[in-house]
Amino acid sequence: MQTEIMLVCRPAVDNIAVAPCGSVSGVGYIPTMVEIPQLTASEVAELEAMAVPFNYAEAGEFFAWPIAALIGIYLAAYAVGSLWKIVGDS
């Protein structure tokens, strides 16, 4: 696997900014070199082949029950609170 060197700005320990990073909201940043992996074309193709397209119908089924349960619990609590208020006022 090939790697690539990239320059990133990280917060400075002594809070003294160094060019080209500068400072943001009073926090000084210093340049740091990091080594990142570079994917080959075959690795990218393999990762894309493993990706599954998003299924909106399945996601809707997955989230429908929890949302319906949450609304049901809210309505039940509202009904109990209303009854509690009626009993408390009498």
Residue, then its C-alpha position, 0 to 999 in steps of 0.5 A: m500500500q502506498t502512503e502520502i504525506m499530508l500537512v495538518c494543523r494541530p493545536a500547539v502545546d505552548n499556544i504559539a502559532v506557527a505559519p502557515c497554520g496561524s491561530v483560531s479563537g486564541v488557540g495557536y496551531i502548528p503544522t504537523m506531517v502525517e502519513i496517510p494510506q493511499l488506496t489503489a484503483s483495485e482497492v477502491a473498486e473492491l470497497e465500492a463493490m462491497a457497498v450496499p445501496f440505501n434501501y429507503a423502504e427498509a429504513g422506513e420500516f426500521f424507524a416506523w416502530p420506534i417512532a410510533a412507540l414514542i408517539g404512543i408513550y407520549l399520548a398515554a402520558y398525556a392522557v394520564g396527566s389529564l386524568w391526574k389533573i381532573v382527579g386533583d381538581s375535584 
